[in-house]
Amino acid sequence: MPNDTATGFLILGLGIVAVLGLVFAVTLRGGPRPYSTAVPPKGVHLPPPSLLPVLMSVGAALLAAGLVFRPDVAWDLPILGAISGVIHPIIGPLGLLVMLGGIWAWVRAAGREWRDQERGAHDAAGH
Amino acid sequence: MTAEAPTTRPLMEPARREAGMPTPLVGMLLFIASEVMFFGGLFAAYFNARASFVGTWGPPEPAEPLEIFPIALPITLILISSSFTMQFAVWAIRRGDQRSMRLWTGVTLLLGVIFLIGQLYDYSVLGFGISDGVFGTVFYTLTGFHGAHVFGGAIGLTILFARGVQGQFSARNHVAVEAISMYWHFVDVVWIALFTTLYFLR
């Protein structure tokens, strides 16, 4: 297996650790908070329509396409060359960014919706 | 007829007092049920492809056949161990022992990350890629999706750990720990099935 491929997987491993570190930092950012014991409103609650799941699916499809359509010959570039042993250096990272962006936005939307219901922004039926 | 006593329910009463099972756990169970179907589809694809390539099934030439040493078996044992440490964290917080909960959650997270890095290292030395034949595609799809699930669980564990550091869990309020624990056990069971299928059913 070429060294470029090993370097590509090393970058992936470092990316995993970096993402986990980021998640830890973001979770700690708000400081100590009491455990929320708020309950959902009565009735059936449906989340509002959103295009974000579609966006995430497109990102995941691009990521998978990047894995399948990687270049036969590694690119002669510093970082993109190492990645190109594992994944298409353009399509793959683009898909990853779109997917992570979609996840991030969807989690934020869910958090906003929960805070709205804690403040009682829903109607009597819980919608 | 006696007068009915006035109900004095606390304003912010936890959901489990009314429903029996906390809503997040029900949600996690439903999610896991959908994941079982998802992985069921992947396993079906694997066995279908395997049945179509009888006698020639395996890593494409010139790659070596899959071996459980030196990587696959150790990372399997690491992942199985992480299920135990996760359960220790659950038992700790049920007792209200926040310190032990943080410790065991941290250990579980570490074992999960070691598993992921071990899997990536395994990928780098296997000698075939996702586009190298049907076996390569099915192998990387199965193990890759499982790895993505482990990564998702690691994110959940990181959030648990951070919230544990902030002292947000107690013997009474720890439904997130229970939910992530269920997910982590599920991911572990899937890997055992995957490991057995890929490395022992030749």
Chai-1 contact restraints between the chains, C-beta under 6 A:
chainA,res_idxA,chainB,res_idxB,connection_type,confidence,min_distance_angstrom,max_distance_angstrom,comment,restraint_id
A,M1,B,S124,contact,1.0,0.0,6.0,A-B,restraint_1
A,M1,B,V125,contact,1.0,0.0,6.0,A-B,restraint_2
A,M1,B,G127,contact,1.0,0.0,6.0,A-B,restraint_3
A,T5,B,S124,contact,1.0,0.0,6.0,A-B,restraint_4
A,A6,B,S124,contact,1.0,0.0,6.0,A-B,restraint_5
A,F9,B,L120,contact,1.0,0.0,6.0,A-B,restraint_6
A,F9,B,Y123,contact,1.0,0.0,6.0,A-B,restraint_7
A,F9,B,S124,contact,1.0,0.0,6.0,A-B,restraint_8
A,L12,B,L120,contact,1.0,0.0,6.0,A-B,restraint_9
A,G13,B,I117,contact,1.0,0.0,6.0,A-B,restraint_10
A,G13,B,L120,contact,1.0,0.0,6.0,A-B,restraint_11
A,I16,B,L116,contact,1.0,0.0,6.0,A-B,restraint_12
A,L20,B,A154,contact,1.0,0.0,6.0,A-B,restraint_13
A,L20,B,T158,contact,1.0,0.0,6.0,A-B,restraint_14
A,V23,B,I155,contact,1.0,0.0,6.0,A-B,restraint_15
A,V23,B,T158,contact,1.0,0.0,6.0,A-B,restraint_16
A,F24,B,T158,contact,1.0,0.0,6.0,A-B,restraint_17
A,F24,B,A162,contact,1.0,0.0,6.0,A-B,restraint_18
A,T27,B,I159,contact,1.0,0.0,6.0,A-B,restraint_19
A,T27,B,A162,contact,1.0,0.0,6.0,A-B,restraint_20
A,L28,B,A162,contact,1.0,0.0,6.0,A-B,restraint_21
A,P32,B,Q166,contact,1.0,0.0,6.0,A-B,restraint_22
A,Y35,B,Q168,contact,1.0,0.0,6.0,A-B,restraint_23
A,Y35,B,N173,contact,1.0,0.0,6.0,A-B,restraint_24
A,T37,B,M12,contact,1.0,0.0,6.0,A-B,restraint_25
A,T37,B,P14,contact,1.0,0.0,6.0,A-B,restraint_26
A,A38,B,M12,contact,1.0,0.0,6.0,A-B,restraint_27
A,V39,B,A15,contact,1.0,0.0,6.0,A-B,restraint_28
A,L67,B,I130,contact,1.0,0.0,6.0,A-B,restraint_29
A,V68,B,S131,contact,1.0,0.0,6.0,A-B,restraint_30
